[in-house]
Amino acid sequence: MFRYTFLVHNFPSAPQAALRLRSAEAPSSRTTVRRAVRADAGQILELVTLYAGQGLMLPRTLDQITSRIDNYVVAADASGRVFACAALEEYSPSLAEVSSVAVSPSHHGKGLGSQVVLGIERLARARDIDELFALSLTDKFFLSLSYKPTTISRYPEKLARYDTLSKSGVEIVPKRCFQKVLGKSWSAPQLVELEPASTRQMKLA
Ligand SMILES: CC(C)(COP(=O)(O)OP(=O)(O)OC[C@H]1O[C@@H](n2cnc3c(N)ncnc32)[C@H](O)[C@@H]1OP(=O)(O)O)[C@@H](O)C(=O)NCCC(=O)NCCS
C-alpha cells in the first residue's frame, strides 16, 4: 500500500507553517498525520457525524467520504485508530475549502487539529491550489494557523452549495469565514512515503 505521513519540521523562516507540538500532551508517540485510506472512512464518518450533530460542520455519508478519501488527511495511531481528520474540498483549480476539521473530544488541545489542517494545506499545494478558505464558529483556531478573516461573499461557489443544501433540508448554521493564500513560497510539513516506517514515521512525542 502507498501511504504518506508527515515528516515534521519547524521552519525557522516560515513560523506560520511550524507545527506547535506540545510533547507533554501528545496523545501517543505512535500517532502520525497522513493521507487517509479507505479503511479510515468509518472513523472519519464517526467524527464528522458527532460534530455535524452539533451544527459545527456539514454531515457526510460513508459513500461520500469513501469516494473522496484521497481528499482527507487523518491523525491516527499505529493500530489505525483515527483521532482527527480534515478534508480538502475543491471548488476550482485554484480554490478549495478546508472542511470537516474534527478532533476526537478526548484529544482536543493537543495540536492535532492544527496538524491535520497543515496536512490539508500540503495536499492543496501539491495540487497547485493557491487559495484556501474555511468556515468556523471558532475564530481562534484558524487565526492561530495564519488564516485571515474574510467574507463568505468572496466565494459564490460556496454560497451556491449552501443554497442547494438548504433547499434539500440541511440546516446551515452561519459561520465566520477565513482565508489563506498559500503562494509559491509557502512551505509546510513535508509529505514523505511511509516506508521505511521505522525511519520516516512522524512521532509526536
Ligand atoms: C476546533 C478543533 C478542530 C481544534 O482542534 P484541536 O486539536 O483541539 O486544536 P489545537 O490543539 O490544534 O489548537 C490550535 C489553536 O486553536 C485554539 N482552539 C482550539 N479549539 C478551540 C476552540 N474550540 N475555541 C477557541 N480556540 C480553540 C487553541 O487554543 C490553539 O491556540 P493556541 O495555540 O494559541 O492555544 C477541535 O476543537 C474540534 O474538533 N472541534 C469541533 C469541530 C469543529 O468545530 N471544527 C471546526 C470547524 S471546521
The ligand as a MOL file (V3000), in Angstrom:
LIG
                    3D

  0  0  0     0  0            999 V3000
M  V30 BEGIN CTAB
M  V30 COUNTS 48 50 0 0 0
M  V30 BEGIN ATOM
M  V30 1 C -11.6570 23.1630 16.5280 0
M  V30 2 C -10.8340 21.8810 16.6900 0
M  V30 3 C -10.6610 21.2350 15.3160 0
M  V30 4 C -9.4580 22.2770 17.2630 0
M  V30 5 O -8.6400 21.1050 17.3310 0
M  V30 6 P -7.5320 20.9750 18.4780 0
M  V30 7 O -6.6450 19.8420 18.1330 0
M  V30 8 O -8.1980 20.9490 19.7830 0
M  V30 9 O -6.7900 22.3810 18.2890 0
M  V30 10 P -5.2350 22.6910 18.5030 0
M  V30 11 O -4.7500 21.9840 19.7170 0
M  V30 12 O -4.5180 22.4330 17.2300 0
M  V30 13 O -5.3070 24.2540 18.8210 0
M  V30 14 C -4.8600 25.2390 17.9320 0
M  V30 15 C -5.2770 26.5930 18.4570 0
M  V30 16 O -6.6870 26.7630 18.3260 0
M  V30 17 C -7.2570 27.1020 19.5820 0
M  V30 18 N -8.5160 26.4060 19.7170 0
M  V30 19 C -8.7360 25.1020 19.5220 0
M  V30 20 N -10.0320 24.8090 19.7270 0
M  V30 21 C -10.6370 25.9660 20.0670 0
M  V30 22 C -11.9750 26.3090 20.3860 0
M  V30 23 N -12.9620 25.3980 20.4190 0
M  V30 24 N -12.2370 27.6040 20.6750 0
M  V30 25 C -11.2690 28.5400 20.6380 0
M  V30 26 N -9.9840 28.2550 20.3410 0
M  V30 27 C -9.6690 26.9910 20.0530 0
M  V30 28 C -6.2680 26.6040 20.6110 0
M  V30 29 O -6.3720 27.3470 21.8020 0
M  V30 30 C -4.9490 26.7850 19.9310 0
M  V30 31 O -4.4700 28.0910 20.0720 0
M  V30 32 P -3.1500 28.3620 20.9540 0
M  V30 33 O -2.0540 27.5590 20.3280 0
M  V30 34 O -2.9650 29.8400 20.8400 0
M  V30 35 O -3.5010 27.8800 22.3080 0
M  V30 36 C -11.4800 20.8920 17.6930 0
M  V30 37 O -11.7500 21.5710 18.8910 0
M  V30 38 C -12.7680 20.2670 17.1770 0
M  V30 39 O -12.7560 19.1630 16.6400 0
M  V30 40 N -13.8790 20.9940 17.3930 0
M  V30 41 C -15.1830 20.5070 16.9710 0
M  V30 42 C -15.3270 20.5610 15.4740 0
M  V30 43 C -15.1050 21.9610 14.9260 0
M  V30 44 O -15.5800 22.9450 15.4650 0
M  V30 45 N -14.3520 22.0300 13.7910 0
M  V30 46 C -14.0170 23.2730 13.1520 0
M  V30 47 C -14.9640 23.5490 12.0810 0
M  V30 48 S -14.1990 23.2920 10.5100 0
M  V30 END ATOM
M  V30 BEGIN BOND
M  V30 1 1 1 2
M  V30 2 1 2 3
M  V30 3 1 2 4
M  V30 4 1 2 36
M  V30 5 1 4 5
M  V30 6 1 5 6
M  V30 7 2 6 7
M  V30 8 1 6 8
M  V30 9 1 6 9
M  V30 10 1 9 10
M  V30 11 2 10 11
M  V30 12 1 10 12
M  V30 13 1 10 13
M  V30 14 1 13 14
M  V30 15 1 14 15
M  V30 16 1 15 16
M  V30 17 1 15 30
M  V30 18 1 16 17
M  V30 19 1 17 18
M  V30 20 1 17 28
M  V30 21 1 18 19
M  V30 22 1 18 27
M  V30 23 2 19 20
M  V30 24 1 20 21
M  V30 25 1 21 22
M  V30 26 2 21 27
M  V30 27 1 22 23
M  V30 28 2 22 24
M  V30 29 1 24 25
M  V30 30 2 25 26
M  V30 31 1 26 27
M  V30 32 1 28 29
M  V30 33 1 28 30
M  V30 34 1 30 31
M  V30 35 1 31 32
M  V30 36 2 32 33
M  V30 37 1 32 34
M  V30 38 1 32 35
M  V30 39 1 36 37
M  V30 40 1 36 38
M  V30 41 2 38 39
M  V30 42 1 38 40
M  V30 43 1 40 41
M  V30 44 1 41 42
M  V30 45 1 42 43
M  V30 46 2 43 44
M  V30 47 1 43 45
M  V30 48 1 45 46
M  V30 49 1 46 47
M  V30 50 1 47 48
M  V30 END BOND
M  V30 END CTAB
M  END
